[in-house]
Amino acid sequence: MSSEQVYIVDDDPDVREATSFLVTTADYAAESFETPEELLDRVNRDSAGCLILDVRLPGMNGLELQRELVERGVRMPIIFITGHGDIPMAVEAVNAGALDFLEKPFDNEALLARVEEAIQADRERRTREAAAGDIDQRLEQLTPRERQVMEGILTGKLNKVIGYELDMSTRTVEVHRGRILDKLGARNAPEMVRLVLAGNRYRDWSPPTEESNGSRH
């Protein structure tokens, strides 16, 4: 992943210069841009840090830029800076997922506090995503049969019930269960469940209904 940056977009060169200077005095790397298009050419889904965006921008406005960033998978936290007349738009941006907005002229300490909060939130997000990716890779190691047994465990079924539904002995279920725990790096079934549900593949998973199960072979 790229190193953390604070990306600043404002069409006022004085604001860009002052904000960049403020951010760098707090030991954060900063890049500033005059237009949204310049930012979009620079960042991608792997970019790390946070964004400070003016609501009123040349070309697309802050809300439109926010939507475009989401479309491109850029998920860094956004702090909007706004003039008094743009507060309704800034509120809309926060409702759409921005971290916060600050009205111009903003307090330097307040902005730095928000930047610190935003960068910490981004670090935590990237840590979660890396962990989820690792879990997904482990899940790929499971055979189709092991995956069926694992899904039975996720629903809280007993080994004998899983065996009955999958036409295998309880002992075979236990063997599969041990292999699943080993491949996922889990010490027990509750830890396995926590790991699997923290990944991407099963995050929104729900047990199949009886209708979708069909009859036992």
The 8 nearest C-alpha neighbors of each residue, nearest first, counted from 0:
[[1, 45, 2, 46, 47, 3, 125, 44],
 [0, 2, 46, 47, 3, 45, 4, 48],
 [1, 3, 47, 4, 0, 46, 48, 28],
 [2, 4, 48, 47, 1, 5, 28, 46],
 [5, 3, 48, 28, 29, 6, 47, 2],
 [4, 6, 29, 49, 48, 50, 28, 30],
 [5, 7, 50, 30, 31, 29, 51, 4],
 [8, 6, 31, 51, 52, 50, 32, 30],
 [7, 9, 32, 52, 33, 31, 53, 51],
 [10, 8, 53, 33, 11, 15, 52, 32],
 [9, 11, 33, 12, 56, 34, 8, 57],
 [10, 12, 14, 9, 13, 15, 33, 16],
 [13, 11, 15, 14, 16, 10, 9, 33],
 [14, 12, 16, 15, 11, 17, 18, 10],
 [15, 13, 17, 11, 12, 16, 18, 9],
 [16, 14, 12, 18, 13, 17, 19, 9],
 [15, 17, 13, 19, 14, 18, 12, 20],
 [16, 18, 20, 14, 19, 15, 13, 21],
 [19, 17, 21, 15, 20, 16, 14, 22],
 [20, 18, 22, 16, 21, 17, 29, 15],
 [19, 21, 17, 23, 18, 22, 16, 24],
 [22, 20, 18, 24, 19, 23, 17, 25],
 [21, 23, 19, 25, 24, 20, 27, 18],
 [22, 24, 26, 27, 25, 20, 21, 28],
 [25, 23, 21, 26, 22, 20, 27, 19],
 [24, 26, 23, 22, 27, 21, 111, 20],
 [27, 25, 23, 24, 28, 22, 21, 29],
 [28, 26, 23, 22, 25, 29, 4, 5],
 [27, 29, 4, 23, 5, 26, 30, 3],
 [30, 28, 5, 4, 19, 6, 27, 23],
 [29, 31, 6, 7, 5, 32, 28, 19],
 [30, 32, 7, 8, 6, 15, 29, 19],
 [33, 31, 8, 34, 37, 7, 38, 9],
 [32, 34, 10, 9, 8, 31, 35, 37],
 [33, 35, 36, 37, 32, 57, 8, 10],
 [36, 34, 38, 37, 39, 64, 8, 59],
 [35, 37, 39, 34, 38, 40, 58, 33],
 [38, 36, 40, 35, 34, 39, 32, 41],
 [37, 39, 41, 35, 40, 36, 32, 42],
 [38, 40, 36, 41, 37, 42, 35, 43],
 [39, 41, 37, 38, 42, 36, 43, 35],
 [40, 42, 38, 39, 37, 43, 36, 46],
 [43, 41, 39, 46, 40, 38, 44, 73],
 [42, 44, 45, 46, 73, 41, 71, 72],
 [43, 45, 73, 72, 46, 74, 71, 42],
 [46, 44, 43, 0, 47, 1, 73, 42],
 [47, 45, 43, 44, 1, 42, 48, 0],
 [48, 46, 3, 1, 2, 4, 45, 75],
 [49, 47, 3, 4, 118, 5, 75, 121],
 [48, 50, 75, 76, 5, 118, 77, 117],
 [49, 51, 77, 6, 5, 7, 78, 52],
 [52, 50, 7, 78, 79, 77, 6, 8],
 [53, 51, 79, 8, 7, 80, 50, 54],
 [52, 54, 80, 9, 55, 79, 81, 8],
 [53, 55, 61, 81, 60, 56, 52, 79],
 [56, 54, 60, 53, 61, 57, 81, 85],
 [55, 57, 60, 54, 58, 10, 59, 53],
 [58, 56, 34, 59, 60, 10, 55, 35],
 [57, 59, 56, 60, 35, 34, 36, 55],
 [58, 60, 63, 57, 64, 56, 61, 35],
 [61, 59, 56, 55, 63, 62, 54, 64],
 [60, 62, 54, 64, 63, 65, 55, 53],
 [63, 61, 65, 64, 60, 92, 66, 54],
 [62, 64, 66, 60, 65, 61, 59, 67],
 [65, 63, 67, 61, 62, 66, 68, 60],
 [64, 66, 62, 68, 63, 67, 61, 69],
 [67, 65, 63, 69, 64, 68, 70, 62],
 [66, 68, 70, 64, 69, 65, 63, 71],
 [69, 67, 73, 71, 65, 70, 66, 64],
 [68, 70, 72, 66, 71, 67, 73, 74],
 [71, 69, 67, 68, 72, 66, 73, 65],
 [72, 70, 68, 69, 73, 67, 44, 43],
 [71, 73, 44, 69, 70, 74, 68, 43],
 [74, 72, 44, 68, 69, 71, 43, 75],
 [75, 73, 72, 69, 76, 44, 68, 121],
 [74, 76, 49, 73, 121, 48, 77, 47],
 [77, 75, 49, 117, 98, 50, 97, 74],
 [78, 76, 50, 97, 98, 51, 49, 79],
 [77, 79, 51, 99, 100, 98, 50, 97],
 [80, 78, 100, 52, 53, 51, 101, 54],
 [81, 79, 101, 53, 100, 102, 52, 54],
 [80, 82, 102, 54, 103, 85, 53, 101],
 [81, 83, 103, 85, 84, 102, 86, 80],
 [84, 82, 85, 86, 102, 81, 103, 87],
 [85, 83, 82, 86, 87, 81, 88, 102],
 [84, 86, 88, 82, 83, 87, 81, 89],
 [85, 87, 89, 88, 83, 84, 90, 81],
 [88, 86, 90, 89, 85, 91, 84, 92],
 [89, 87, 91, 86, 85, 90, 92, 54],
 [90, 88, 86, 92, 91, 87, 100, 85],
 [91, 89, 93, 87, 92, 88, 86, 94],
 [90, 92, 94, 88, 89, 93, 95, 87],
 [91, 93, 89, 95, 90, 94, 97, 62],
 [94, 92, 97, 90, 96, 95, 91, 99],
 [93, 95, 91, 92, 96, 90, 97, 89],
 [94, 96, 92, 93, 97, 91, 65, 62],
 [97, 95, 93, 94, 98, 92, 77, 76],
 [98, 96, 93, 77, 99, 92, 95, 78],
 [97, 99, 77, 78, 76, 93, 96, 117],
 [100, 98, 78, 97, 93, 79, 101, 77],
 [99, 101, 79, 80, 78, 89, 102, 81],
 [102, 100, 80, 105, 81, 79, 103, 99],
 [101, 103, 81, 105, 82, 80, 104, 83],
 [104, 102, 105, 82, 81, 80, 101, 83],
 [103, 105, 102, 106, 82, 101, 81, 80],
 [106, 104, 103, 102, 101, 107, 110, 109],
 [105, 107, 109, 108, 110, 104, 103, 101],
 [108, 106, 110, 109, 111, 105, 21, 112],
 [107, 109, 111, 110, 106, 112, 113, 105],
 [108, 110, 112, 106, 107, 111, 113, 105],
 [109, 111, 113, 107, 112, 108, 114, 106],
 [112, 110, 114, 108, 113, 109, 115, 107],
 [111, 113, 109, 115, 110, 114, 108, 116],
 [112, 114, 116, 110, 111, 115, 117, 109],
 [115, 113, 111, 117, 116, 112, 118, 110],
 [114, 116, 112, 118, 113, 117, 111, 119],
 [117, 115, 113, 119, 114, 118, 120, 112],
 [118, 116, 114, 120, 119, 115, 76, 113],
 [117, 119, 121, 48, 115, 120, 116, 49],
 [118, 120, 122, 116, 121, 117, 115, 123],
 [121, 119, 117, 123, 118, 122, 116, 124],
 [120, 122, 124, 118, 119, 123, 75, 125],
 [123, 121, 119, 125, 124, 120, 126, 118],
 [122, 124, 126, 120, 121, 125, 127, 119],
 [125, 123, 121, 127, 126, 122, 128, 120],
 [124, 126, 128, 122, 127, 123, 129, 121],
 [125, 127, 123, 129, 124, 128, 122, 130],
 [128, 126, 130, 124, 125, 129, 131, 123],
 [127, 129, 131, 125, 130, 126, 132, 124],
 [128, 130, 132, 126, 131, 127, 125, 133],
 [131, 129, 133, 127, 132, 128, 126, 134],
 [132, 130, 198, 128, 134, 133, 129, 199],
 [131, 133, 135, 129, 130, 134, 128, 136],
 [132, 134, 130, 136, 131, 135, 129, 137],
 [135, 133, 137, 131, 136, 132, 198, 138],
 [134, 136, 138, 132, 137, 133, 198, 131],
 [137, 135, 133, 139, 134, 138, 132, 140],
 [136, 138, 134, 139, 140, 135, 183, 182],
 [139, 137, 135, 140, 136, 141, 134, 183],
 [138, 140, 136, 137, 141, 135, 142, 134],
 [141, 139, 138, 137, 142, 182, 136, 183],
 [142, 140, 139, 138, 145, 146, 143, 179],
 [141, 143, 145, 144, 146, 140, 139, 147],
 [144, 142, 146, 145, 147, 141, 148, 140],
 [145, 143, 147, 146, 142, 148, 141, 175],
 [146, 144, 148, 142, 147, 143, 141, 175],
 [145, 147, 149, 143, 144, 148, 141, 150],
 [148, 146, 144, 150, 145, 149, 151, 143],
 [147, 149, 151, 145, 146, 150, 152, 144],
 [150, 148, 146, 152, 151, 147, 145, 153],
 [151, 149, 153, 147, 152, 148, 146, 154],
 [150, 152, 148, 154, 149, 153, 156, 161],
 [151, 153, 149, 155, 150, 154, 156, 148],
 [154, 152, 150, 151, 155, 192, 149, 156],
 [153, 155, 151, 152, 156, 206, 150, 205],
 [156, 154, 152, 153, 157, 151, 150, 158],
 [157, 155, 152, 154, 151, 160, 161, 158],
 [158, 156, 160, 159, 161, 155, 152, 151],
 [157, 159, 161, 160, 169, 162, 172, 156],
 [158, 160, 162, 169, 157, 161, 163, 168],
 [159, 161, 163, 157, 162, 158, 156, 164],
 [162, 160, 158, 164, 159, 163, 151, 165],
 [161, 163, 167, 159, 165, 160, 169, 168],
 [164, 162, 160, 166, 161, 165, 159, 167],
 [163, 165, 161, 162, 166, 215, 160, 167],
 [166, 164, 162, 163, 167, 161, 215, 216],
 [167, 165, 163, 162, 164, 168, 216, 215],
 [168, 166, 162, 165, 171, 163, 169, 172],
 [167, 169, 171, 170, 162, 172, 166, 163],
 [168, 170, 172, 159, 162, 171, 158, 173],
 [169, 171, 173, 168, 172, 174, 167, 158],
 [172, 170, 174, 168, 173, 169, 175, 167],
 [173, 171, 169, 175, 170, 174, 176, 162],
 [172, 174, 176, 170, 171, 175, 177, 169],
 [175, 173, 171, 177, 176, 172, 170, 178],
 [176, 174, 172, 178, 173, 177, 145, 179],
 [175, 177, 173, 179, 174, 178, 172, 180],
 [178, 176, 180, 174, 179, 175, 181, 173],
 [177, 179, 181, 175, 176, 180, 182, 174],
 [180, 178, 176, 182, 181, 177, 183, 175],
 [181, 179, 185, 177, 183, 178, 182, 184],
 [180, 182, 178, 184, 179, 183, 177, 185],
 [183, 181, 179, 184, 180, 178, 137, 140],
 [182, 184, 180, 181, 185, 137, 179, 138],
 [183, 185, 181, 182, 180, 186, 191, 179],
 [186, 184, 180, 191, 183, 187, 190, 181],
 [185, 187, 190, 180, 184, 188, 191, 181],
 [186, 188, 190, 185, 189, 191, 180, 192],
 [187, 189, 191, 190, 192, 186, 185, 180],
 [190, 188, 192, 191, 187, 193, 186, 185],
 [191, 189, 193, 192, 188, 187, 185, 194],
 [190, 192, 188, 194, 185, 189, 193, 195],
 [191, 193, 189, 195, 190, 194, 153, 196],
 [194, 192, 190, 196, 191, 195, 197, 189],
 [195, 193, 191, 197, 192, 196, 190, 198],
 [194, 196, 192, 197, 198, 193, 191, 201],
 [195, 197, 202, 201, 198, 193, 194, 192],
 [198, 196, 194, 195, 131, 202, 193, 199],
 [199, 197, 131, 196, 195, 134, 200, 135],
 [198, 200, 202, 201, 131, 135, 197, 132],
 [199, 201, 198, 202, 135, 204, 203, 196],
 [202, 200, 204, 196, 203, 199, 198, 195],
 [203, 201, 196, 199, 204, 200, 198, 197],
 [204, 202, 201, 205, 200, 196, 199, 198],
 [205, 203, 201, 202, 206, 200, 196, 207],
 [204, 206, 207, 203, 201, 154, 208, 202],
 [207, 205, 154, 208, 204, 150, 153, 151],
 [208, 206, 211, 212, 205, 209, 210, 204],
 [209, 207, 211, 210, 212, 206, 205, 213],
 [208, 210, 212, 211, 207, 213, 214, 206],
 [209, 211, 208, 212, 213, 207, 214, 206],
 [212, 210, 208, 209, 213, 207, 214, 206],
 [213, 211, 209, 210, 208, 207, 214, 215],
 [212, 214, 211, 210, 209, 215, 216, 208],
 [213, 215, 216, 212, 209, 210, 164, 211],
 [216, 214, 164, 213, 165, 166, 212, 163],
 [215, 214, 166, 165, 164, 213, 163, 167]]
